[in-house]
């Protein structure tokens, strides 16, 4: 059942991943976005790819990305963003840094409705539910 976890070792949870996760606890109707609790954050350089960023822009919930980046100490993102900003190299670099280079190494993701903490250890979020939550 847990065989796939071995392949995740050494990865860190990026804000791209955070933006795609939600709490699936039984009965929860407002499980997104998960609040980020930071114990340890690392920055890791990732190759810049403007086309990837432009394609991801429409899939990203901007307020969730903005709030998570702020929680992780990154304050260079604008509070609101629109597609016309994708023509700016400066904006793309800030978007790239927040989305791909900020990694939650240790901490937790917290359900906004129930307060349930999902621990993040060594960059891997544990989103497994307890029996009574399924």
C-alpha atoms as one frame of an Amber mdcrd trajectory, in Angstrom:
protein
   0.000   0.000   0.000   2.835   2.445   0.752   5.264   1.316  -1.944   5.043
   4.626  -3.801   6.398   6.612  -0.856   9.955   5.399  -1.470  10.010   7.317
  -4.730   9.150  10.585  -2.967  12.136  10.642  -0.637  14.275  13.708  -1.003
  11.538  15.827  -2.590  10.175  18.951  -0.981   6.640  20.205  -0.956   6.458
  23.163  -3.317   3.686  25.727  -3.294   2.633  24.250  -6.648   1.767  21.051
  -4.759   0.084  22.986  -1.946  -2.129  24.738  -4.487  -3.463  21.388  -5.712
  -4.158  19.786  -2.312  -7.340  19.924  -0.256  -8.757  18.214   2.799 -10.950
  15.239   1.876 -12.249  14.511   5.364 -15.780  13.121   5.307 -18.321  15.926
   5.569 -15.862  18.731   4.832 -17.223  21.168   2.255 -14.500  23.819   2.578
 -11.205  21.905   2.483  -9.266  24.385   0.335  -6.911  26.085   0.666  -5.013
  24.310   3.380  -3.308  26.715   5.770   0.477  26.364   5.860   2.309  26.052
   9.160   6.056  26.420   8.677   8.663  24.847  10.931  11.353  24.653   8.263
  11.349  26.103   4.759  14.074  25.785   2.147  14.663  27.516  -1.165  15.992
  25.432  -4.033  16.875  26.767  -7.449  14.801  25.335 -10.292  15.359  25.953
 -14.014  13.160  28.779 -15.269  10.541  27.798 -17.860   8.270  30.656 -18.956
   6.022  28.398 -21.047   5.356  26.133 -18.061   4.453  29.140 -15.910   2.130
  30.558 -18.549   0.354  27.209 -18.852   0.067  26.782 -15.069  -1.223  30.293
 -14.424  -4.851  29.442 -15.248  -4.719  26.336 -13.040  -3.458  28.165  -9.952
  -5.747  29.591  -7.290  -3.883  32.902  -6.922  -5.093  33.919  -3.444  -4.057
  30.517  -2.061  -0.592  30.882  -3.646  -0.253  34.466  -2.425  -1.270  33.586
   1.157   0.993  30.512   1.303   3.955  32.486  -0.071   3.358  35.207   2.539
   3.264  32.564   5.291   6.596  31.250   4.044   8.092  34.731   4.202   7.990
  35.576   0.486   6.362  38.970   0.032   7.207  39.848  -3.594   4.056  38.422
  -5.192   1.247  40.853  -5.993  -1.993  40.238  -4.039  -3.860  39.885  -7.330
  -2.724  38.730 -10.751  -4.182  38.674 -14.232  -3.058  37.009 -17.446  -1.723
  40.252 -18.936   1.020  40.122 -16.275   2.441  37.023 -17.982   4.110  39.353
 -20.492   6.373  40.700 -17.743   9.650  38.854 -17.127   9.787  40.370 -13.638
   6.342  38.955 -12.772   7.201  35.548 -14.236  10.377  35.351 -12.148   8.466
  36.147  -8.945   5.738  33.652  -9.873   8.412  31.024 -10.639  10.162  31.579
  -7.324   6.965  31.313  -5.268   5.513  28.368  -7.162   8.592  26.204  -7.636
  11.511  27.299  -5.454   9.887  27.644  -2.024   9.686  24.254  -0.336   7.970
  23.350   2.924  10.448  20.920   4.473   8.863  20.553   7.939   5.524  21.771
   9.230   1.869  21.067   8.583  -1.032  21.722   6.266  -4.190  22.583   8.178
  -7.779  22.009   7.060  -9.559  25.381   7.022 -12.842  23.835   8.166 -11.853
  21.306  10.838  -8.398  22.463  11.904  -7.039  18.946  11.271  -3.264  19.055
  10.886  -1.638  17.068   8.092   2.068  16.827   8.953   4.822  17.553   6.446
   8.052  15.696   7.228  11.157  15.781   5.028   9.098  17.625   2.438   6.403
  14.957   2.168   2.829  15.853   3.175   0.976  13.021   4.924  -2.613  13.420
   3.749  -3.736   9.972   4.912  -7.065  10.081   6.716  -7.967   8.292   9.945
 -10.668   5.586   9.691 -13.342   7.861  11.155 -12.530  10.585   8.574 -13.194
   8.454   5.497
